[in-house]
């Protein structure tokens, strides 16, 4: 029975373990929040305090006044949003084609796609950068967005999700005279919204946190993204930890908001296919 002492003891141990994991993961985050309201000396004092002794907003004021945080925040937001929307469209479109159509060299192209996922990203940095130079995309948002807009993992992920869409439903739409793009847009796409939510969170997070590629492509400071600017806050002889903590805290807000907005679909997307109907 579920109410036996053994079962209750097992639940208590499980909940206690989960609570311990939660505290272990949340403590560094709360510590970061606390440090944003502290002076430099208080952060490194021998007896650390979770609650600031004299809380203030000077770290946030310096962040926006000295480092032009808002401008670089908008740079990162623009790049991440355009990259995510473009990636969702192209990956779902290619996944729909691989899942629902038969065309020459389909299996070969899919194997090439899978093989490209095994190639480390940094091994193609130089040829990719040479291509960006020849296309005249250096020091532009397009140079950052276009190379990764149709990643192999996204196409593979959407292909697996599109295979769950019933063929009979698509055939019925064709009989009713719907075009192929309309079938994709109005029938197939709404049925894979959980998968799109998962891919949206992953794509946005990867673009938002990307450091190396924007550092290589974007030359002018006005176009630089948030991770590049935050790395520049670390000086050779002095590092303002309170300001860096404030920047780190604010940089997590868009990802958290996106996750909470898509939370239900995200969880469904992760568990789809785990339960047999």
Buried (B, 14 or more C-beta within 10 A) or exposed (E): EEEEEEEEEEEEEEEEEEEEEEEEEEEEEEEBBBBBBBBBEBBEEEEEEEEBEEEEEBBBEBBBEEBBBEBBBEBBBEBBBBBBBBBBBBBBBBBBBBBBEEEEEEEEBBEEBEEBEEEEEEEEBEEBBEBBEEEEBBBBBBBBBBBBBBBBBBBBBBBBBBBEBEEEEBEEBEEEEBEBEEBBBEBBBEBBBBBBBBBBBBBBBBBBBBEEBBBBBBEEEEBBBBBBBBEEBEEEEEEBBBBBBBBBBBBEEBBEEBBEEBEEBBEBBEEBEEEEE
